[in-house]
Structure formats: C-alpha cells, structure tokens
Amino acid sequence: MKTFANAIIAGIAISIGGVIYLTLENHIAGSFLFSIGLFTIYTFGFNLYTGKVCYIVNEKPSYLLTILIVYIGNFAGTVGAGIVFKHTKLVRLVDHTSELVNMKLSDTLFSTFIMAVMCGIMMCIAVIGYQTIKDGIGRYLSLVLPVMVFILSGYEHNKTKKFFFFFLKKK
C-alpha cells in the first residue's frame, strides 16, 4: 500500500511540474522548473514509473508487480491532479494545453515510440545519476538537466501526457 500511495504522490508531483511548465512562455525556464516534480520525488523517496523501470533488468520477475503498482499509482495521481486543477483558476491554461496535446496526437505511432524511449533514457540518466553521484551539485544537476533535455526535445513522458489529457477533459 505504501508503494501505491508513494506512486500517487509522485504522479501529483509530476502534475505540479506540468502546471509550472504550462504557466510559462519561456520554454527553457519552464523545462527547468518542471524538474521540481522529479526533485520532489527523489528528495522524499516517492515512486515514479520512469525511474523504477530503469532497474527492471537487474531485478527479479516479481519486480514487475512493483512496476505495475507504481504505474497505476502514477496514473491515479496525474489523472486526479488534472481533474482537480481543472476546477481551479488554472483552467485558463486549457487552451495552451490543447495546442500541446493536438501536436502530440498528430504524431505517428513510430515517432511517439522513439520519443518515449528517448524520454526513458533521459529519465534513467537522471535517476541513476542522482543515486550514484555523491557530489551535491552534480547529484541535483543529474535530475534537472535530463528533464530539461526531454522537455525541450519534445520527448514523450507518459505521466505528463496523462495529466495534460485529463486537464483538457470536459466537465
């Protein structure tokens, strides 16, 4: 149950990063501040699918259940945040969100797959970097820089996309 609860909180943290990104016109500043989600997750030990899946090759098959629980918890957190935030003054961001979602929906399946893999690589660099780098500045840069790269490159982040879609969903 703790794994699931920490996964829900991680989904909410990523959604908060998504809101920050949507509020800023400067994409560099938005991508930098989006990383507050990952910073929060790893500072407080929450569970994010894209961080946990990095270790799938080193774990026993039973780890797949953990991955599934985290995925479902992240889904619940991002969807819930999208629904809740839509009932706040943040609803003014729906038009901007709609543009982003329409651009992602117009992509091909192959392109979406490649962009998701690239996001996964960036997330693994962030997670493994954070867990192996001992230097404080380097440790936190390892969280921020890969996030900025995946956001500015337009790579597909599963949780962020779910937040955007549910933020747009009609009442």
Secondary structure by P-SEA (a helix, b strand, c coil): caaaaaaaaaaaaaaaaaaaaaacccaaaaaaaaaaaaaaaaaaccccccccccccccccccaaaaaaaaaaaaaaaaaaaaaaaaacccccaaaaaaaaaaaaaaccaaaaaaaaaaaaaaaaaaaaaaaccccaaaaaaaacaaaaaaaaaccccaaaaaaaaaaaccc
